[in-house]
Amino acid sequence: MLKVYENIQKASIVVGKEPEEIILVAVSKTFPSEYIKIVYELGQRVFGENRLKDAVNKIQELRYLENIKFHMIGHIQSNKVRYIKDNFALVESVDRTEIADAIGKNSKEINYIQDILIQVNLVGEEQKTGVSPEDLYRLIDYIAQTRRLNLKGLMFIPPFTRDPEDNRMNFRNMSKLFTICQNKYSNIDNVSFDYLSMGMSADYQIAIEEGSNMVRVGTKIFGSRN
């Protein structure tokens, strides 16, 4: 855990940022609430989950922990949107209008405004979810008209590679796309490109060097998954 913090600090220095500008999401998916509590006691406050129903059970168990926050980072099925409610500080994996619409309606029912990121499939991997760069602006325009959603930025999962350096250019291109969106949508009330979520256990330092300000690290914190 401390090593992850140290590496974030080193990467931040490379790009002239303060370490506090980088949000670390400890990816706790598949691990029980007891593990989350241990990491929380080490100072971590933001955790990432990818299965809605399982995550909600853990969130309910840990609500008593002060300032703990959860991000939804996995693919969302329309029939499970009801589990989002007000359980997640941020939903990082919105990738189509149907899900944006479903989350917006669900938020309206409980009088809540949900913060979200759009997941982008930058390189067109068939096995990955995410909106294509070509369809991204259409989705942003749709969300901009939704009163119960706040769009806070973009999320990206790079292709698997044995050498993390192989994804440096993908991170760089994603950062360029993020900057274009920042400039294009600078005057819309519920759209603010504050966060670029990219980088995981194998490559989070490279991602930070290429513009990420939110990284999702699991294995380097919790160990290997079963």
N, C-alpha and C positions, 0 to 999 in steps of 0.2 A: 504494500500500500504506500509506504513512504517513498519507495523507489519510483512509483508512478508520479507522485507529487514532484519529486526531484527532476524527473525527465520532462514534465510539463514546464517546470521552471526554466530548464535549460533551453527547450525549444522556444519558449516565449522570449527569452533574451536574444535569440538569433534574429527574431523578427521585430525586436524593439517593443514588445508588449509586456505588460505586467502579468505575472502568473494569475492574478485574481481575475483577469479578463477572460480566462479560459474556464469554461464550466466542465467539470468532470462528472460524467454520468456513470456510476458504478453499475454495470449490467448484472443484475441479480437473478435473471431468468433461470429457472430450474432449481435454484437454491432456496431452502426454506427460510422462514422469517428469522430464525435464530442466527443464521449467517449474516443477514442484513443488519441485525442488531449489533453484532460484533464489529462490523465495518463502520456502522454509525458511531459507535463508541470511540472509534479511532479518528473521528472528525468529519467523516463523509456525510453529506446531507441529501444528495440527489441520486436516485436509483432508477434503473431501466428495466422494464418488464415487456415481454412479448406475447403473453397469452392472457387475454382480458379476464376471464373468469378466475383463473389461478391467481392472477395479480391482485384482484379485488379482495380475495380472501386474506392475502398477506397484508394488504394495505389496511384492512379493518383491524387486523391483529396489532399493527404498529402505529395506529393513529395517535397513541398517547405520547409518542416521541416528538419532541419539540422541533419544529422547522423541517421535518422530514418531507421530501417531495418525491413523486414518482413520475416518470415519463413512460408513455406507451411507445415502444419502438418497433413493434411487430406488425405484420399484415393484419388488417382489420376486416372481419366479415360483417356484412350489413346486419345480420340477425343477432350480432353480439354487441352492437353499438350501445345498447342500454346499460352495459356494464361500465361505460366510461363515466357517465354522470359527472360528479365533481371529484372523482378519485385521482385524476391525473393533472398535474400542473401544466404538462405539455404533451400533446399527441404529435409525435414526430413523423408518423407514417401515413399521412393523408396522400392518396395518389390518384383519386378520381372524383368526379363530381358527385357520384352516388354516395360516397362515403362522407364527403363534405356536407352534403344535404342532410344525410341521416344524423350526423353529429350535431348539426345546427338545429334540427328539429328536436332532438333529445335535449339539447341545452335549453331550448325555449321552454320545454315542459317543466324544467326545474328552475327557470329564471336564472340561468348561468351563462356566462360568456366563456367559451373554451378557447385557449391558446393552442395553436397548431403549427406544424411545419409541413411543407410539401416534400414528399420523398421523390427524388429525381433518379430515373434510370438513365444515366448519362450516356452509357455506351451500348444501350439496347440489348442487354442480356435477357434472353428469353426466360430463363429460370428465376429472374428477379422481378419483384413488383416495383412500381414507381412510374411516374409519368415521364414520357419522353420529352426532351428539350423542345421539340416541335409543338407539343401540346401544352407545355407549361404555362404559357401566357393565357391561354384559354381558361385553364383551371384557376389561375390567379384572378382573372376578371370575374369568374363565377363567385369565388370566395369573397371578393371585394363587395359583392352585392348582398352577402349573407350577414344579417345583423347579429347573429349569435356566435360568430367565429372571429378570432383575432389571428391573422396570419403573421407569424413572427420570423419566418425565414425558410431555409431549405435543409434537407437531409440527403445524404448520399452514402451508399454502400458500394465500395469499389469491387472490381472483379478479384477473385481469388488469385493470388500469385505467391510463389515461393519466396521471391525477393520483393519486399515492400517498396523498394526504390522503383520497381516497375510501374507503380501506381502514382508516382510523383506528378507526372504530366496530367493524369486524370484529376488529381486533386487541384492542380493549377487551373485546369479548364473549368472545373466546377466553381472555383473561386471567381473566375472571370464571369461566369454566368450569374453568380450571386451579385456581383458588383453591377452588372447590367440591370438586374431586377431592382436593386437599391435605387438606381438612378431613374428607372422607368416608372416606379411606383412610389415616389417620394411624397405625394400629396394626397394620400388616401387614408382616411381615419383608422380603419381596421386592418391596414396592411403596413407593416414595418419590418424591414429585413434586418433584424437585430442578430440573428443566430445562423451560423453555417455549421451544421452538425455533420462532421465527417472525421473518420479516424477511429480505429479500434485497437485492440491489444497489440497487434503486430506492426501497426503503422501510425499510431496516433501522433508521434513526434514529427513525422514527415507531414502529416495533415496540418498540424499547427504551423509548421514552417511555410505551408502553402496557403494559409488563410483561415483555417478552421478556428472557431472560438468555442466549440463544444465537441468533446470527444466521448466516445462510448467504450469503456474499457471493462471487460469481464474477467477473462482468464488471468490477467496479470494481477487481479485483485482477489478473486475468489478461488482461483485454481481451475483445473480441468473439470469439465462437466461430465456427468455420467451419461 
